[in-house]
Amino acid sequence: MHVQPGLEVLLDEPAPILGRKIGLVTNQSAVASDLQHAVRLLNAGRGWKLTALFGPEHGIWGEAQDMAHVDHSADPVTGLPVYSLYGRSEQDLVPRRDVLKTLDALVVDLQDIGSRYYTFIYTMAICMREAAPLGLKVIVLDRPNPIDGYHLEGNIREEKYSSFVGMFPLPTRHGMTAGELARYFNEVFHLRCDLTVVPMRGWRRGMWWGDTGLAWVIPSPNMPTVYTATVYPGMCLIEGTNLSEGRGTTHPFEFFGAPWLNPFRLADRLNSLELPGVRFRPHYFLPQFQKHAGKVCGGVELHVTNRGAFEPYRTGLWCVKIAHDLDPEQFDWRRETYEFVSDRLAIDLLAGSSRFREIVESNGNVDDWVAEWEEQLRAFARTREEFLLYRSTD
């Protein structure tokens, strides 16, 4: 039996939206198990009326690259207005209050990928925060965490490094679904939203995407496969450097490197660490856009050999550290504005702390920091427990 996403459950039991004018926050990944899209399904209202659409980063149909602003538009399928929640400034992340006031409920259906950096969960949280003072009901349609709901990894983001890639103090791999996070955000961070979460049917915490029976629909342009999502909690750190994270290739986040790196030395150094569940293969690649576009980069491809043992965040930290150590003169941190922030380095926003950067710069040991996470993760696991919706075992 397929897992049924919250969208299907709502359509089977539509009481939360009956008699209401609704808005929908969504993108191309919000499909039922037969691949029919939420926009068309909810626009064919049976006792409710869909009146407005809202698109997160990358746009409602997912065509825009990362950090590319998206304008308001009209939906080509329904003709409904599409209000962008990712414009030219940080203020454009917030839905327009005059539009929200025309609604009786705001439905959110977005596919998260299980990592603190991924911005859709913060679009959801901002919508909840803005809906609260209006008394506007928010209905979150839940979807699977594609990299399972069991594994936790990483440090808890420090308050100084709050941003759109880390609005709340989560670990890097949080092991929760979007619906569970909505419940967690609402209570722990006092969003005070009139919240309803429509759970999935048939999902269990230990499931990876391949266990769900659902087709993978890319939630963003550089998340082409579940394999990409598996490495992303660590390899997104490459965005905070002048290395290529493989954007502009067919394997973003699975490749990383730079024109000055020797891929064989890089692979040998990384493999010598004997990091669990992964091997590194030397590889040359040619990005077609973004960093080092049109230049051959020496780097590696990550091959995950045991996803249960694999530690994506620890692996990503070591990838950055070794690339720095092989050529510290040419390595640099990304210094341009990142996700609307220009007064702190991107690497600190992504790591949720300056500790990692300081370890790299002082020739420290990444694993000394890794050892400090254990108690933080235990505390997070205890706090999140009451907000979980699904059992730990099949």
C-alpha positions as YAML, in Angstrom:
chain: A
units: angstrom
residues:
- id: 1
  name: MET
  ca: [0.00, 0.00, 0.00]
- id: 2
  name: HIS
  ca: [1.21, 3.50, -0.83]
- id: 3
  name: VAL
  ca: [1.63, 6.06, 1.89]
- id: 4
  name: GLN
  ca: [-1.16, 8.58, 1.48]
- id: 5
  name: PRO
  ca: [0.05, 12.18, 1.82]
- id: 6
  name: GLY
  ca: [-2.04, 14.67, 3.76]
- id: 7
  name: LEU
  ca: [-3.45, 16.05, 0.51]
- id: 8
  name: GLU
  ca: [-5.25, 12.77, -0.18]
- id: 9
  name: VAL
  ca: [-6.46, 12.49, 3.40]
- id: 10
  name: LEU
  ca: [-7.93, 16.00, 3.21]
- id: 11
  name: LEU
  ca: [-9.72, 15.23, -0.04]
- id: 12
  name: ASP
  ca: [-11.18, 12.08, 1.55]
- id: 13
  name: GLU
  ca: [-12.21, 13.95, 4.70]
- id: 14
  name: PRO
  ca: [-12.58, 17.65, 3.71]
- id: 15
  name: ALA
  ca: [-14.27, 18.93, 6.87]
- id: 16
  name: PRO
  ca: [-11.41, 21.41, 7.67]
- id: 17
  name: ILE
  ca: [-12.05, 23.33, 4.42]
- id: 18
  name: LEU
  ca: [-15.77, 22.87, 3.84]
- id: 19
  name: GLY
  ca: [-17.58, 26.17, 3.38]
- id: 20
  name: ARG
  ca: [-14.32, 28.12, 3.33]
- id: 21
  name: LYS
  ca: [-12.44, 30.35, 0.93]
- id: 22
  name: ILE
  ca: [-8.93, 28.96, 0.94]
- id: 23
  name: GLY
  ca: [-5.46, 29.97, -0.16]
- id: 24
  name: LEU
  ca: [-2.81, 27.39, -1.00]
- id: 25
  name: VAL
  ca: [0.94, 27.64, -0.30]
- id: 26
  name: THR
  ca: [2.52, 25.06, -2.55]
- id: 27
  name: ASN
  ca: [4.83, 24.10, -5.39]
- id: 28
  name: GLN
  ca: [5.20, 21.44, -8.04]
- id: 29
  name: SER
  ca: [5.95, 18.63, -5.56]
- id: 30
  name: ALA
  ca: [2.48, 18.75, -3.95]
- id: 31
  name: VAL
  ca: [0.95, 15.80, -5.72]
- id: 32
  name: ALA
  ca: [-1.32, 12.92, -4.80]
- id: 33
  name: SER
  ca: [-0.06, 9.37, -5.23]
- id: 34
  name: ASP
  ca: [-1.48, 9.36, -8.78]
- id: 35
  name: LEU
  ca: [0.58, 12.53, -9.52]
- id: 36
  name: GLN
  ca: [-2.45, 14.82, -9.77]
- id: 37
  name: HIS
  ca: [-1.45, 18.22, -8.40]
- id: 38
  name: ALA
  ca: [-2.91, 19.97, -5.36]
- id: 39
  name: VAL
  ca: [-3.76, 23.11, -7.34]
- id: 40
  name: ARG
  ca: [-6.06, 21.27, -9.73]
- id: 41
  name: LEU
  ca: [-7.48, 18.97, -7.07]
- id: 42
  name: LEU
  ca: [-8.34, 21.79, -4.67]
- id: 43
  name: ASN
  ca: [-9.52, 24.09, -7.44]
- id: 44
  name: ALA
  ca: [-12.21, 21.53, -8.27]
- id: 45
  name: GLY
  ca: [-13.83, 22.44, -4.97]
- id: 46
  name: ARG
  ca: [-16.61, 20.30, -3.55]
- id: 47
  name: GLY
  ca: [-17.95, 22.73, -0.98]
- id: 48
  name: TRP
  ca: [-14.94, 25.05, -0.72]
- id: 49
  name: LYS
  ca: [-13.40, 27.68, -2.99]
- id: 50
  name: LEU
  ca: [-9.72, 28.11, -3.84]
- id: 51
  name: THR
  ca: [-9.10, 31.82, -4.38]
- id: 52
  name: ALA
  ca: [-5.33, 32.46, -4.09]
- id: 53
  name: LEU
  ca: [-2.01, 30.68, -4.53]
- id: 54
  name: PHE
  ca: [1.31, 31.39, -2.81]
- id: 55
  name: GLY
  ca: [4.71, 30.19, -4.06]
- id: 56
  name: PRO
  ca: [7.83, 29.60, -1.91]
- id: 57
  name: GLU
  ca: [11.47, 29.90, -3.01]
- id: 58
  name: HIS
  ca: [11.89, 28.62, -6.60]
- id: 59
  name: GLY
  ca: [8.28, 29.54, -7.46]
- id: 60
  name: ILE
  ca: [5.01, 27.67, -7.42]
- id: 61
  name: TRP
  ca: [6.07, 25.49, -10.35]
- id: 62
  name: GLY
  ca: [9.73, 25.22, -9.30]
- id: 63
  name: GLU
  ca: [11.45, 26.84, -12.26]
- id: 64
  name: ALA
  ca: [13.59, 29.46, -10.45]
- id: 65
  name: GLN
  ca: [17.12, 28.75, -9.26]
- id: 66
  name: ASP
  ca: [18.21, 29.20, -5.64]
- id: 67
  name: MET
  ca: [18.02, 32.76, -4.29]
- id: 68
  name: ALA
  ca: [16.43, 33.99, -7.55]
- id: 69
  name: HIS
  ca: [13.61, 36.41, -6.84]
- id: 70
  name: VAL
  ca: [10.19, 35.41, -8.14]
- id: 71
  name: ASP
  ca: [7.49, 37.92, -9.14]
- id: 72
  name: HIS
  ca: [3.77, 37.72, -8.51]
- id: 73
  name: SER
  ca: [1.95, 36.16, -11.46]
- id: 74
  name: ALA
  ca: [-1.19, 34.43, -12.66]
- id: 75
  name: ASP
  ca: [-1.37, 30.64, -12.53]
- id: 76
  name: PRO
  ca: [-1.43, 29.13, -16.04]
- id: 77
  name: VAL
  ca: [-3.61, 26.22, -14.90]
- id: 78
  name: THR
  ca: [-6.38, 28.01, -13.02]
- id: 79
  name: GLY
  ca: [-5.90, 31.70, -13.76]
- id: 80
  name: LEU
  ca: [-5.73, 32.35, -10.00]
- id: 81
  name: PRO
  ca: [-3.35, 34.99, -8.66]
- id: 82
  name: VAL
  ca: [0.01, 33.63, -7.49]
- id: 83
  name: TYR
  ca: [1.63, 35.66, -4.72]
- id: 84
  name: SER
  ca: [5.37, 35.09, -4.49]
- id: 85
  name: LEU
  ca: [6.82, 34.47, -1.03]
- id: 86
  name: TYR
  ca: [10.37, 34.86, -2.30]
- id: 87
  name: GLY
  ca: [10.95, 38.30, -3.79]
- id: 88
  name: ARG
  ca: [13.77, 40.84, -3.86]
- id: 89
  name: SER
  ca: [14.01, 41.50, -0.12]
- id: 90
  name: GLU
  ca: [13.47, 39.80, 3.23]
- id: 91
  name: GLN
  ca: [10.13, 41.62, 3.55]
- id: 92
  name: ASP
  ca: [8.91, 39.71, 0.49]
- id: 93
  name: LEU
  ca: [9.06, 36.44, 2.44]
- id: 94
  name: VAL
  ca: [5.90, 37.54, 4.24]
- id: 95
  name: PRO
  ca: [2.44, 36.99, 2.70]
- id: 96
  name: ARG
  ca: [0.45, 40.16, 2.11]
- id: 97
  name: ARG
  ca: [-1.95, 40.80, 4.97]
- id: 98
  name: ASP
  ca: [-4.60, 42.29, 2.67]
- id: 99
  name: VAL
  ca: [-4.68, 39.00, 0.75]
- id: 100
  name: LEU
  ca: [-4.77, 36.86, 3.89]
- id: 101
  name: LYS
  ca: [-7.77, 38.86, 5.13]
- id: 102
  name: THR
  ca: [-9.79, 37.64, 2.14]
- id: 103
  name: LEU
  ca: [-9.36, 33.99, 3.20]
- id: 104
  name: ASP
  ca: [-11.03, 31.70, 5.69]
- id: 105
  name: ALA
  ca: [-8.16, 29.22, 5.75]
- id: 106
  name: LEU
  ca: [-4.61, 28.92, 4.42]
- id: 107
  name: VAL
  ca: [-3.58, 25.44, 3.29]
- id: 108
  name: VAL
  ca: [0.16, 24.60, 3.18]
- id: 109
  name: ASP
  ca: [1.37, 21.66, 1.10]
- id: 110
  name: LEU
  ca: [5.16, 21.66, 0.62]
- id: 111
  name: GLN
  ca: [7.61, 18.76, 0.38]
- id: 112
  name: ASP
  ca: [10.43, 19.21, 2.90]
- id: 113
  name: ILE
  ca: [13.67, 17.21, 2.70]
- id: 114
  name: GLY
  ca: [14.65, 16.87, 6.35]
- id: 115
  name: SER
  ca: [17.42, 19.44, 6.71]
- id: 116
  name: ARG
  ca: [17.50, 22.67, 8.75]
- id: 117
  name: TYR
  ca: [18.65, 24.73, 5.75]
- id: 118
  name: TYR
  ca: [15.71, 23.95, 3.48]
- id: 119
  name: THR
  ca: [13.59, 27.09, 3.35]
- id: 120
  name: PHE
  ca: [10.08, 25.69, 2.82]
- id: 121
  name: ILE
  ca: [9.57, 24.97, 6.53]
- id: 122
  name: TYR
  ca: [10.29, 28.63, 7.30]
- id: 123
  name: THR
  ca: [7.87, 29.82, 4.62]
- id: 124
  name: MET
  ca: [5.31, 27.65, 6.44]
- id: 125
  name: ALA
  ca: [6.28, 29.16, 9.81]
- id: 126
  name: ILE
  ca: [6.09, 32.75, 8.52]
- id: 127
  name: CYS
  ca: [2.63, 32.06, 7.13]
- id: 128
  name: MET
  ca: [1.57, 30.65, 10.51]
- id: 129
  name: ARG
  ca: [2.96, 33.69, 12.31]
- id: 130
  name: GLU
  ca: [1.17, 36.13, 9.98]
- id: 131
  name: ALA
  ca: [-2.11, 34.20, 10.11]
- id: 132
  name: ALA
  ca: [-2.25, 34.15, 13.92]
- id: 133
  name: PRO
  ca: [-3.29, 37.78, 14.64]
- id: 134
  name: LEU
  ca: [-5.92, 37.56, 11.89]
- id: 135
  name: GLY
  ca: [-7.50, 34.46, 13.41]
- id: 136
  name: LEU
  ca: [-6.87, 32.74, 10.07]
- id: 137
  name: LYS
  ca: [-6.80, 28.95, 10.26]
- id: 138
  name: VAL
  ca: [-3.70, 27.28, 8.81]
- id: 139
  name: ILE
  ca: [-4.01, 23.71, 7.57]
- id: 140
  name: VAL
  ca: [-0.72, 21.87, 6.94]
- id: 141
  name: LEU
  ca: [-0.96, 18.80, 4.71]
- id: 142
  name: ASP
  ca: [1.79, 16.46, 5.83]
- id: 143
  name: ARG
  ca: [4.31, 14.64, 3.62]
- id: 144
  name: PRO
  ca: [7.14, 12.17, 4.33]
- id: 145
  name: ASN
  ca: [10.57, 13.16, 5.54]
- id: 146
  name: PRO
  ca: [12.44, 11.52, 2.64]
- id: 147
  name: ILE
  ca: [15.55, 10.72, 4.69]
- id: 148
  name: ASP
  ca: [13.53, 9.09, 7.51]
- id: 149
  name: GLY
  ca: [12.11, 10.43, 10.74]
- id: 150
  name: TYR
  ca: [14.49, 8.62, 13.03]
- id: 151
  name: HIS
  ca: [18.06, 9.90, 12.54]
- id: 152
  name: LEU
  ca: [19.13, 13.17, 14.18]
- id: 153
  name: GLU
  ca: [22.48, 14.82, 13.52]
- id: 154
  name: GLY
  ca: [24.27, 18.09, 14.04]
- id: 155
  name: ASN
  ca: [24.54, 21.02, 16.38]
- id: 156
  name: ILE
  ca: [21.60, 23.18, 17.41]
- id: 157
  name: ARG
  ca: [21.63, 26.53, 15.61]
- id: 158
  name: GLU
  ca: [22.71, 29.42, 17.87]
- id: 159
  name: GLU
  ca: [20.41, 32.45, 18.10]
- id: 160
  name: LYS
  ca: [23.01, 34.82, 16.65]
- id: 161
  name: TYR
  ca: [22.86, 32.89, 13.38]
- id: 162
  name: SER
  ca: [19.12, 32.94, 12.82]
- id: 163
  name: SER
  ca: [18.29, 33.37, 9.11]
- id: 164
  name: PHE
  ca: [16.05, 32.03, 6.37]
- id: 165
  name: VAL
  ca: [18.24, 28.90, 6.32]
- id: 166
  name: GLY
  ca: [17.77, 28.49, 10.08]
- id: 167
  name: MET
  ca: [14.91, 30.49, 11.62]
- id: 168
  name: PHE
  ca: [14.64, 28.16, 14.61]
- id: 169
  name: PRO
  ca: [17.20, 26.29, 16.76]
- id: 170
  name: LEU
  ca: [16.96, 22.89, 15.10]
- id: 171
  name: PRO
  ca: [19.70, 20.32, 14.58]
- id: 172
  name: THR
  ca: [20.93, 20.07, 11.01]
- id: 173
  name: ARG
  ca: [19.07, 16.80, 10.42]
- id: 174
  name: HIS
  ca: [15.89, 17.10, 12.45]
- id: 175
  name: GLY
  ca: [14.09, 13.82, 11.69]
- id: 176
  name: MET
  ca: [10.62, 15.43, 11.59]
- id: 177
  name: THR
  ca: [7.93, 15.94, 8.97]
- id: 178
  name: ALA
  ca: [6.65, 19.37, 7.97]
- id: 179
  name: GLY
  ca: [3.44, 18.75, 9.92]
- id: 180
  name: GLU
  ca: [5.35, 17.79, 13.04]
- id: 181
  name: LEU
  ca: [7.55, 20.86, 12.67]
- id: 182
  name: ALA
  ca: [4.46, 23.04, 12.34]
- id: 183
  name: ARG
  ca: [3.19, 21.70, 15.68]
- id: 184
  name: TYR
  ca: [6.65, 22.16, 17.22]
- id: 185
  name: PHE
  ca: [7.10, 25.72, 15.95]
- id: 186
  name: ASN
  ca: [3.60, 26.74, 16.98]
- id: 187
  name: GLU
  ca: [3.95, 25.61, 20.57]
- id: 188
  name: VAL
  ca: [7.64, 26.00, 21.41]
- id: 189
  name: PHE
  ca: [8.12, 29.34, 19.63]
- id: 190
  name: HIS
  ca: [4.69, 30.74, 20.49]
- id: 191
  name: LEU
  ca: [3.38, 31.40, 17.00]
- id: 192
  name: ARG
  ca: [-0.15, 31.12, 18.44]
- id: 193
  name: CYS
  ca: [-1.63, 30.01, 15.14]
- id: 194
  name: ASP
  ca: [-5.00, 28.28, 14.75]
- id: 195
  name: LEU
  ca: [-3.28, 25.20, 13.34]
- id: 196
  name: THR
  ca: [-4.61, 21.94, 11.95]
- id: 197
  name: VAL
  ca: [-2.19, 19.30, 10.67]
- id: 198
  name: VAL
  ca: [-3.64, 16.65, 8.35]
- id: 199
  name: PRO
  ca: [-1.42, 13.59, 8.93]
- id: 200
  name: MET
  ca: [-0.44, 11.03, 6.31]
- id: 201
  name: ARG
  ca: [-1.79, 7.51, 6.36]
- id: 202
  name: GLY
  ca: [0.69, 4.67, 6.48]
- id: 203
  name: TRP
  ca: [3.96, 6.53, 7.15]
- id: 204
  name: ARG
  ca: [6.36, 5.32, 9.85]
- id: 205
  name: ARG
  ca: [9.42, 7.05, 11.27]
- id: 206
  name: GLY
  ca: [11.89, 4.52, 9.93]
- id: 207
  name: MET
  ca: [10.74, 4.90, 6.32]
- id: 208
  name: TRP
  ca: [12.98, 6.35, 3.65]
- id: 209
  name: TRP
  ca: [11.33, 7.72, 0.53]
- id: 210
  name: GLY
  ca: [11.74, 4.46, -1.35]
- id: 211
  name: ASP
  ca: [9.62, 2.71, 1.28]
- id: 212
  name: THR
  ca: [6.60, 4.96, 0.71]
- id: 213
  name: GLY
  ca: [5.56, 3.81, -2.76]
- id: 214
  name: LEU
  ca: [5.33, 7.47, -3.82]
- id: 215
  name: ALA
  ca: [6.98, 8.96, -6.91]
- id: 216
  name: TRP
  ca: [9.70, 11.53, -6.28]
- id: 217
  name: VAL
  ca: [8.82, 14.96, -7.68]
- id: 218
  name: ILE
  ca: [11.71, 17.40, -7.40]
- id: 219
  name: PRO
  ca: [10.87, 19.97, -4.68]
- id: 220
  name: SER
  ca: [13.52, 22.38, -6.00]
- id: 221
  name: PRO
  ca: [15.65, 22.53, -9.17]
- id: 222
  name: ASN
  ca: [18.80, 21.14, -7.53]
- id: 223
  name: MET
  ca: [17.12, 18.34, -5.60]
- id: 224
  name: PRO
  ca: [16.66, 15.90, -8.51]
- id: 225
  name: THR
  ca: [16.66, 12.63, -6.54]
- id: 226
  name: VAL
  ca: [16.23, 11.25, -3.05]
- id: 227
  name: TYR
  ca: [19.95, 10.45, -3.18]
- id: 228
  name: THR
  ca: [20.60, 14.20, -3.42]
- id: 229
  name: ALA
  ca: [18.44, 14.75, -0.34]
- id: 230
  name: THR
  ca: [20.47, 12.09, 1.50]
- id: 231
  name: VAL
  ca: [23.77, 13.98, 1.13]
- id: 232
  name: TYR
  ca: [22.29, 17.50, 1.32]
- id: 233
  name: PRO
  ca: [22.43, 17.96, 5.14]
- id: 234
  name: GLY
  ca: [26.22, 18.01, 4.81]
- id: 235
  name: MET
  ca: [26.96, 19.05, 1.28]
- id: 236
  name: CYS
  ca: [24.89, 22.23, 1.44]
- id: 237
  name: LEU
  ca: [27.77, 23.55, 3.55]
- id: 238
  name: ILE
  ca: [29.75, 23.89, 0.32]
- id: 239
  name: GLU
  ca: [27.47, 26.85, -0.51]
- id: 240
  name: GLY
  ca: [29.27, 28.75, 2.26]
- id: 241
  name: THR
  ca: [32.61, 28.46, 0.42]
- id: 242
  name: ASN
  ca: [34.12, 29.33, -2.97]
- id: 243
  name: LEU
  ca: [34.01, 25.64, -3.92]
- id: 244
  name: SER
  ca: [31.41, 24.37, -6.39]
- id: 245
  name: GLU
  ca: [28.67, 22.27, -4.81]
- id: 246
  name: GLY
  ca: [27.95, 20.81, -8.23]
- id: 247
  name: ARG
  ca: [25.22, 23.25, -9.25]
- id: 248
  name: GLY
  ca: [25.22, 23.45, -13.02]
- id: 249
  name: THR
  ca: [25.84, 19.70, -13.29]
- id: 250
  name: THR
  ca: [23.53, 16.69, -13.31]
- id: 251
  name: HIS
  ca: [24.57, 15.76, -9.75]
- id: 252
  name: PRO
  ca: [24.32, 18.86, -7.51]
- id: 253
  name: PHE
  ca: [25.56, 18.25, -3.95]
- id: 254
  name: GLU
  ca: [26.83, 14.81, -4.96]
- id: 255
  name: PHE
  ca: [29.84, 16.42, -6.67]
- id: 256
  name: PHE
  ca: [31.99, 19.12, -5.12]
- id: 257
  name: GLY
  ca: [35.31, 20.64, -6.08]
- id: 258
  name: ALA
  ca: [37.15, 23.59, -7.61]
- id: 259
  name: PRO
  ca: [39.49, 24.31, -10.55]
- id: 260
  name: TRP
  ca: [42.56, 24.28, -8.30]
- id: 261
  name: LEU
  ca: [41.88, 20.99, -6.48]
- id: 262
  name: ASN
  ca: [43.54, 17.68, -7.36]
- id: 263
  name: PRO
  ca: [40.67, 15.18, -7.27]
- id: 264
  name: PHE
  ca: [42.89, 12.20, -6.51]
- id: 265
  name: ARG
  ca: [44.54, 13.84, -3.50]
- id: 266
  name: LEU
  ca: [41.13, 15.04, -2.30]
- id: 267
  name: ALA
  ca: [39.57, 11.56, -2.58]
- id: 268
  name: ASP
  ca: [42.54, 9.91, -0.88]
- id: 269
  name: ARG
  ca: [42.43, 12.32, 2.06]
- id: 270
  name: LEU
  ca: [38.69, 11.95, 2.51]
- id: 271
  name: ASN
  ca: [38.73, 8.17, 2.22]
- id: 272
  name: SER
  ca: [41.53, 7.98, 4.77]
- id: 273
  name: LEU
  ca: [39.10, 9.37, 7.37]
- id: 274
  name: GLU
  ca: [37.02, 6.19, 7.05]
- id: 275
  name: LEU
  ca: [33.78, 8.10, 7.51]
- id: 276
  name: PRO
  ca: [30.90, 5.65, 7.93]
- id: 277
  name: GLY
  ca: [28.68, 4.68, 5.00]
- id: 278
  name: VAL
  ca: [30.41, 6.69, 2.27]
- id: 279
  name: ARG
  ca: [33.25, 6.48, -0.25]
- id: 280
  name: PHE
  ca: [34.73, 9.27, -2.35]
- id: 281
  name: ARG
  ca: [35.60, 8.83, -6.00]
- id: 282
  name: PRO
  ca: [37.91, 11.33, -7.75]
- id: 283
  name: HIS
  ca: [36.00, 13.17, -10.45]
- id: 284
  name: TYR
  ca: [36.36, 16.06, -12.90]
- id: 285
  name: PHE
  ca: [33.23, 18.05, -13.72]
- id: 286
  name: LEU
  ca: [32.30, 21.15, -15.72]
- id: 287
  name: PRO
  ca: [29.59, 23.37, -14.17]
- id: 288
  name: GLN
  ca: [27.37, 25.01, -16.77]
- id: 289
  name: PHE
  ca: [26.23, 27.81, -14.43]
- id: 290
  name: GLN
  ca: [26.88, 29.35, -11.02]
- id: 291
  name: LYS
  ca: [30.28, 28.85, -9.35]
- id: 292
  name: HIS
  ca: [33.17, 28.17, -11.77]
- id: 293
  name: ALA
  ca: [30.80, 27.97, -14.72]
- id: 294
  name: GLY
  ca: [32.67, 26.83, -17.86]
- id: 295
  name: LYS
  ca: [35.75, 25.75, -15.87]
- id: 296
  name: VAL
  ca: [36.81, 22.17, -15.27]
- id: 297
  name: CYS
  ca: [36.75, 21.44, -11.54]
- id: 298
  name: GLY
  ca: [38.71, 18.73, -9.76]
- id: 299
  name: GLY
  ca: [36.68, 17.15, -7.03]
- id: 300
  name: VAL
  ca: [34.93, 14.05, -5.83]
- id: 301
  name: GLU
  ca: [31.63, 12.27, -6.07]
- id: 302
  name: LEU
  ca: [30.08, 10.95, -2.86]
- id: 303
  name: HIS
  ca: [28.92, 7.33, -3.03]
- id: 304
  name: VAL
  ca: [26.74, 6.44, -0.06]
- id: 305
  name: THR
  ca: [27.30, 2.75, 0.66]
- id: 306
  name: ASN
  ca: [25.20, 2.46, 3.84]
- id: 307
  name: ARG
  ca: [22.56, 5.14, 4.33]
- id: 308
  name: GLY
  ca: [21.78, 3.98, 7.86]
- id: 309
  name: ALA
  ca: [25.38, 4.46, 8.99]
- id: 310
  name: PHE
  ca: [26.06, 7.54, 6.84]
- id: 311
  name: GLU
  ca: [26.49, 10.81, 8.76]
- id: 312
  name: PRO
  ca: [25.81, 13.49, 6.13]
- id: 313
  name: TYR
  ca: [26.53, 16.55, 8.25]
- id: 314
  name: ARG
  ca: [29.77, 15.26, 9.76]
- id: 315
  name: THR
  ca: [30.80, 14.18, 6.26]
- id: 316
  name: GLY
  ca: [30.10, 17.64, 4.84]
- id: 317
  name: LEU
  ca: [32.11, 19.30, 7.60]
- id: 318
  name: TRP
  ca: [35.10, 17.12, 6.80]
- id: 319
  name: CYS
  ca: [34.74, 17.76, 3.06]
- id: 320
  name: VAL
  ca: [35.07, 21.50, 3.64]
- id: 321
  name: LYS
  ca: [37.93, 21.06, 6.12]
- id: 322
  name: ILE
  ca: [40.00, 18.80, 3.82]
- id: 323
  name: ALA
  ca: [39.41, 21.03, 0.77]
- id: 324
  name: HIS
  ca: [40.67, 23.98, 2.82]
- id: 325
  name: ASP
  ca: [43.71, 22.08, 4.06]
- id: 326
  name: LEU
  ca: [44.75, 20.96, 0.56]
- id: 327
  name: ASP
  ca: [44.98, 24.56, -0.69]
- id: 328
  name: PRO
  ca: [44.34, 27.16, 2.02]
- id: 329
  name: GLU
  ca: [45.60, 29.97, -0.21]
- id: 330
  name: GLN
  ca: [42.90, 29.52, -2.86]
- id: 331
  name: PHE
  ca: [40.13, 28.34, -0.55]
- id: 332
  name: ASP
  ca: [37.85, 31.07, 0.75]
- id: 333
  name: TRP
  ca: [34.52, 31.49, 2.48]
- id: 334
  name: ARG
  ca: [31.58, 32.85, 0.50]
- id: 335
  name: ARG
  ca: [31.49, 36.59, 1.27]
- id: 336
  name: GLU
  ca: [28.51, 37.73, -0.83]
- id: 337
  name: THR
  ca: [25.04, 38.31, 0.60]
- id: 338
  name: TYR
  ca: [23.41, 34.96, 1.32]
- id: 339
  name: GLU
  ca: [19.65, 34.50, 1.80]
- id: 340
  name: PHE
  ca: [19.21, 38.25, 2.43]
- id: 341
  name: VAL
  ca: [22.01, 38.36, 5.06]
- id: 342
  name: SER
  ca: [25.16, 40.41, 4.47]
- id: 343
  name: ASP
  ca: [26.51, 40.99, 8.00]
- id: 344
  name: ARG
  ca: [27.42, 37.36, 8.76]
- id: 345
  name: LEU
  ca: [29.21, 34.77, 6.65]
- id: 346
  name: ALA
  ca: [27.13, 32.17, 4.85]
- id: 347
  name: ILE
  ca: [29.13, 29.35, 6.42]
- id: 348
  name: ASP
  ca: [28.19, 30.57, 9.90]
- id: 349
  name: LEU
  ca: [24.51, 30.78, 8.94]
- id: 350
  name: LEU
  ca: [24.58, 27.27, 7.53]
- id: 351
  name: ALA
  ca: [26.53, 25.78, 10.44]
- id: 352
  name: GLY
  ca: [24.39, 27.76, 12.87]
- id: 353
  name: SER
  ca: [27.55, 28.76, 14.66]
- id: 354
  name: SER
  ca: [31.00, 30.25, 14.07]
- id: 355
  name: ARG
  ca: [32.60, 27.21, 15.68]
- id: 356
  name: PHE
  ca: [33.09, 25.27, 12.46]
- id: 357
  name: ARG
  ca: [34.73, 28.17, 10.64]
- id: 358
  name: GLU
  ca: [37.04, 28.73, 13.61]
- id: 359
  name: ILE
  ca: [37.98, 25.03, 13.64]
- id: 360
  name: VAL
  ca: [38.89, 25.16, 9.94]
- id: 361
  name: GLU
  ca: [40.86, 28.39, 10.27]
- id: 362
  name: SER
  ca: [42.80, 27.20, 13.34]
- id: 363
  name: ASN
  ca: [43.59, 23.70, 12.01]
- id: 364
  name: GLY
  ca: [41.36, 22.14, 14.66]
- id: 365
  name: ASN
  ca: [39.65, 18.75, 14.66]
- id: 366
  name: VAL
  ca: [36.07, 18.58, 13.39]
- id: 367
  name: ASP
  ca: [35.33, 15.52, 15.50]
- id: 368
  name: ASP
  ca: [36.06, 17.40, 18.72]
- id: 369
  name: TRP
  ca: [33.02, 19.55, 17.89]
- id: 370
  name: VAL
  ca: [30.96, 16.56, 16.77]
- id: 371
  name: ALA
  ca: [31.47, 15.01, 20.22]
- id: 372
  name: GLU
  ca: [29.81, 18.04, 21.82]
- id: 373
  name: TRP
  ca: [26.49, 17.51, 20.03]
- id: 374
  name: GLU
  ca: [25.34, 14.44, 21.93]
- id: 375
  name: GLU
  ca: [23.63, 16.17, 24.84]
- id: 376
  name: GLN
  ca: [22.09, 18.84, 22.57]
- id: 377
  name: LEU
  ca: [20.55, 16.12, 20.42]
- id: 378
  name: ARG
  ca: [19.22, 14.22, 23.44]
- id: 379
  name: ALA
  ca: [17.56, 17.41, 24.71]
- id: 380
  name: PHE
  ca: [16.05, 18.11, 21.29]
- id: 381
  name: ALA
  ca: [14.75, 14.55, 21.05]
- id: 382
  name: ARG
  ca: [13.00, 14.95, 24.40]
- id: 383
  name: THR
  ca: [11.48, 18.31, 23.47]
- id: 384
  name: ARG
  ca: [10.17, 17.21, 20.09]
- id: 385
  name: GLU
  ca: [8.59, 14.00, 21.39]
- id: 386
  name: GLU
  ca: [5.15, 15.43, 22.19]
- id: 387
  name: PHE
  ca: [4.82, 16.89, 18.68]
- id: 388
  name: LEU
  ca: [5.49, 13.67, 16.76]
- id: 389
  name: LEU
  ca: [2.57, 12.17, 14.85]
- id: 390
  name: TYR
  ca: [3.93, 8.79, 13.74]
- id: 391
  name: ARG
  ca: [5.24, 5.63, 15.38]
- id: 392
  name: SER
  ca: [8.92, 4.75, 15.43]
- id: 393
  name: THR
  ca: [8.49, 1.26, 14.04]
- id: 394
  name: ASP
  ca: [6.55, -0.39, 11.24]
...
